[in-house]
Amino acid sequence: MSEIELSAGVIDYTDTGEDGGGGAGKDVVVLVHGLGFDESVWDAVVEELRGDFRVLVPVLPIGSHRRPMRPEADLSAHGVAAILAEFLERLDLHDVTLVQNDAGTAQLLVGVRDERVGRLVLTSCEALDNYPPGIQGRTLHAASRVPGGLFLLLQSFRVPFLVRMRTSLGGMAKRPIPYALVRRWYRPLLTRSAIRRDLAVFCRSTEKDTYLKAAEKLREFDRPALVAWGAEDRMMPAATGRRLAELLPRGRYVEIPGAGTLVQLDNPGALCAELRAFIRETPIGEGPVGEAG
């Protein structure tokens, strides 16, 4: 992996433009993961898109990062969004197709530091009044506020049976998640107190109405936007996705069949097909091609 030093600390990232998978002249796609995931959650999508696009995946400091951030770093949702914006700036990326899953990070760039975003794609993610989302989100945020609570909650990820439960990761995907991936994602949290500290700071400092307030700026986002929601998502209700598409002036809503929250794991082929069509039909700088709905 590559690494880059930002104001908050050093983050890792993958970039197909650096390993021969896509370079100059190709549309740039940046894939953004959610809490407790790293770049590997996007592997199937990267492999399918890399031949036609330059694809980058930064590892943001929200649970599965391997490098703790500086103690003074702002790791609230807005702070993590600032880290993402700085990442785009430092790599001098332009007209990016920014694709978000699970967390609401990308929404917080809109109207604040979105000048490098050419297209916005929101797949099943935190939005509007759905924060913290589902029983998983509420449990995590409650645990982060109790001394030792986060450490105790994380122990459940050592037990495959508990991970598969609907109240845990099992409720975020329709297809079984390989336990090898779970071990990879949660190893930093289970073995390093500094990583747990970063996640706890994020949970404690992100306000409940963060994404509801951010939604007002979505009304002013004048670039192409796609809302691609898991058709069988229980954690992020489809109604939330439809409301997002209606807020975005150039938004369009689609559902990914057979997918829960982790659409990129459940049905990467359908998601990639939607991404390809969206990018093809919305050349940067041209007017709208359809209405929200």
C-alpha positions in Angstrom: 0.0 0.0 0.0 0.9 3.6 -0.4 0.9 6.1 2.5 0.6 9.9 2.8 1.1 12.2 5.8 -1.8 14.5 6.4 -2.5 17.0 9.1 -4.1 14.4 11.4 -1.5 11.7 10.8 -0.3 9.2 8.2 -3.0 7.2 6.3 -2.6 4.3 4.0 -4.3 4.0 0.6 -4.4 1.9 -2.5 -4.2 3.5 -6.0 -4.5 1.5 -9.2 -2.8 4.4 -11.0 0.4 3.5 -9.1 0.4 -0.2 -10.0 -0.5 -0.1 -13.6 -4.3 -0.4 -13.3 -5.3 3.1 -14.5 -3.6 6.4 -15.1 -3.7 9.7 -16.9 -6.8 10.4 -18.9 -9.0 8.0 -17.0 -11.9 9.1 -14.7 -10.9 9.0 -11.1 -13.0 7.0 -8.7 -12.5 7.3 -4.9 -14.1 4.6 -2.7 -14.8 5.5 0.9 -15.5 2.8 3.5 -17.4 2.9 6.8 -16.7 2.2 10.5 -14.7 -0.8 11.2 -13.7 -1.5 7.6 -10.6 -1.0 5.6 -9.7 -0.9 1.9 -10.4 -4.6 1.5 -14.1 -4.2 1.8 -13.9 -2.6 -1.7 -11.6 -5.3 -3.3 -14.2 -6.8 -5.7 -15.3 -3.3 -6.9 -11.6 -2.2 -7.4 -10.9 -5.3 -9.5 -13.9 -4.8 -11.7 -13.3 -1.1 -12.3 -9.5 -0.9 -12.5 -9.3 -1.5 -16.2 -11.3 1.6 -17.1 -10.8 3.9 -14.2 -8.1 5.1 -11.8 -9.4 3.8 -8.5 -8.2 4.9 -5.0 -9.3 3.7 -1.6 -8.0 5.7 1.4 -8.0 4.0 4.8 -9.8 6.5 7.1 -9.2 6.5 10.8 -12.5 5.0 11.9 -11.6 1.6 13.3 -9.7 -0.6 10.9 -6.8 1.8 10.3 -3.3 0.5 11.2 -1.8 3.8 12.1 -3.2 5.8 15.0 -3.8 9.5 14.4 -2.1 12.3 16.4 -3.7 12.8 19.8 -4.8 16.3 19.0 -6.5 15.3 15.6 -10.1 16.2 15.1 -11.7 12.7 14.6 -15.3 13.8 14.7 -17.4 13.0 11.5 -16.5 16.5 10.3 -12.8 16.0 11.1 -12.7 12.7 9.2 -14.4 14.4 6.2 -11.6 17.0 6.4 -9.1 14.2 6.3 -10.8 12.9 3.1 -10.8 16.4 1.6 -7.1 16.8 2.4 -6.4 13.4 0.8 -8.0 14.6 -2.4 -6.0 17.8 -2.3 -2.6 16.4 -1.5 -2.9 13.9 -4.4 -4.2 16.7 -6.7 -7.3 14.7 -7.7 -9.9 16.5 -9.8 -13.4 15.7 -11.0 -13.5 12.7 -8.7 -16.4 10.3 -8.6 -16.7 10.0 -4.8 -18.4 6.8 -3.7 -19.4 6.4 -0.1 -20.7 3.3 1.8 -21.9 2.8 5.4 -20.6 6.0 7.0 -21.8 9.4 6.0 -18.4 11.0 5.5 -18.7 12.1 1.9 -21.9 14.1 2.6 -20.0 16.4 4.9 -17.8 17.6 2.1 -20.8 19.0 0.2 -20.9 22.8 0.4 -17.7 22.8 2.5 -14.8 21.3 0.6 -16.3 19.7 -2.5 -14.5 21.5 -5.2 -12.7 18.3 -6.3 -15.8 16.2 -6.4 -17.2 15.9 -9.9 -19.8 13.2 -9.1 -21.2 12.0 -5.8 -22.4 8.4 -5.2 -24.0 7.5 -1.9 -24.6 3.8 -1.4 -26.4 2.6 1.8 -25.0 4.9 4.4 -25.8 7.1 7.4 -27.9 10.0 6.4 -30.6 12.5 7.6 -32.0 11.3 11.0 -30.7 7.8 10.7 -27.7 8.2 13.0 -26.4 6.2 14.8 -28.0 3.6 12.4 -29.6 0.4 13.5 -29.0 -1.6 16.6 -25.4 -1.9 15.6 -24.8 1.8 15.5 -26.7 2.5 18.7 -24.8 -0.3 20.6 -21.4 1.0 19.4 -22.1 4.6 20.4 -23.5 3.6 23.8 -20.4 1.4 24.5 -18.0 4.2 23.5 -19.4 6.3 26.3 -18.8 3.8 29.1 -15.3 3.3 30.4 -14.0 0.0 29.0 -17.3 -0.5 27.1 -15.8 -0.4 23.6 -13.1 -2.9 24.5 -15.8 -5.3 25.9 -18.0 -4.9 22.9 -15.2 -5.7 20.5 -14.5 -9.0 22.2 -17.6 -10.4 20.4 -15.8 -10.1 17.1 -13.5 -12.9 18.3 -16.4 -15.3 18.0 -17.7 -16.2 14.5 -21.2 -17.1 15.8 -21.6 -13.7 17.4 -20.3 -11.9 14.3 -22.9 -13.6 12.1 -25.8 -12.4 14.3 -28.2 -9.9 12.8 -27.4 -7.5 15.6 -23.7 -7.5 14.5 -22.0 -7.6 11.1 -24.4 -10.4 10.0 -27.1 -7.8 9.8 -25.2 -5.6 7.4 -24.9 -8.1 4.5 -27.2 -10.7 2.9 -24.3 -13.0 2.0 -22.1 -14.5 4.7 -19.0 -12.4 5.4 -15.8 -14.5 5.4 -14.5 -14.6 8.9 -10.9 -14.0 7.6 -12.1 -10.5 6.5 -13.6 -9.9 9.9 -10.3 -10.8 11.6 -8.5 -8.5 9.3 -10.9 -5.6 9.9 -11.0 -5.9 13.7 -7.4 -6.8 14.4 -6.3 -3.2 14.9 -9.1 -2.5 17.3 -8.6 -5.7 19.2 -4.8 -5.3 19.6 -4.1 -1.6 19.8 -5.4 0.8 22.4 -4.5 3.8 20.3 -6.8 2.6 17.5 -9.6 2.1 20.0 -9.0 5.6 21.2 -9.4 7.0 17.7 -12.7 5.2 17.2 -14.0 6.2 20.6 -13.2 9.8 19.9 -15.1 9.6 16.6 -18.2 8.0 18.3 -18.2 10.4 21.2 -17.7 13.6 19.2 -20.1 13.1 16.4 -23.5 14.7 17.1 -26.7 12.8 16.5 -28.0 15.6 14.1 -24.7 15.7 12.1 -26.2 14.3 8.9 -29.6 16.0 9.3 -27.8 19.4 9.3 -25.6 18.4 6.4 -28.6 17.5 4.3 -29.4 21.2 3.9 -26.2 21.6 1.8 -27.2 18.7 -0.4 -29.9 20.8 -1.9 -27.2 23.0 -3.4 -25.0 20.3 -4.9 -25.3 21.0 -8.6 -23.3 18.1 -9.9 -24.4 14.5 -10.9 -25.4 12.4 -7.9 -26.4 8.7 -7.7 -28.0 7.1 -4.6 -27.5 3.3 -4.9 -29.2 1.6 -2.0 -29.2 -2.1 -0.9 -32.7 -3.4 -1.8 -32.7 -5.5 1.3 -31.0 -3.1 3.7 -32.5 -3.2 7.2 -29.9 -0.9 8.9 -30.2 1.9 6.4 -33.9 2.1 5.3 -34.7 2.5 1.6 -36.8 5.5 2.6 -33.7 7.3 3.7 -32.0 6.7 0.3 -35.1 8.0 -1.6 -35.2 11.2 0.5 -31.5 11.7 -0.2 -32.0 11.4 -4.0 -34.9 13.9 -3.7 -32.7 16.4 -1.9 -30.0 16.3 -4.5 -30.9 18.5 -7.5 -29.3 16.1 -10.0 -29.9 13.0 -7.9 -31.1 9.6 -9.1 -32.2 6.7 -6.9 -31.5 3.0 -7.8 -31.6 -0.2 -5.7 -29.0 -2.9 -5.8 -30.8 -6.3 -5.7 -29.9 -8.9 -3.2 -27.9 -6.4 -1.1 -27.9 -5.2 2.4 -25.8 -2.3 3.7 -22.5 -3.7 2.3 -23.6 -3.5 -1.3 -20.0 -3.9 -2.5 -19.8 -7.3 -0.9 -23.3 -8.6 -1.6 -23.6 -7.6 -5.2 -20.5 -5.9 -6.6 -21.4 -6.7 -10.2 -24.7 -4.8 -10.0 -23.1 -1.9 -8.2 -20.3 -1.6 -10.8 -22.8 -1.7 -13.6 -24.6 1.2 -12.0 -21.4 3.1 -11.5 -20.2 2.6 -15.1 -23.6 3.7 -16.5 -23.7 6.7 -14.2 -20.2 7.9 -15.2 -20.9 7.3 -18.8 -24.2 9.2 -18.8 -22.9 12.2 -16.8 -19.9 13.7 -18.5 -18.3 16.3 -16.2 -19.6 19.8 -17.0 -22.7 18.7 -18.8 -26.3 19.3 -17.7 -28.6 16.8 -15.9 -29.6 13.6 -17.6 -32.6 12.6 -15.4 -34.7 13.4 -12.4 -34.5 12.1 -8.9 -36.7 9.2 -8.1 
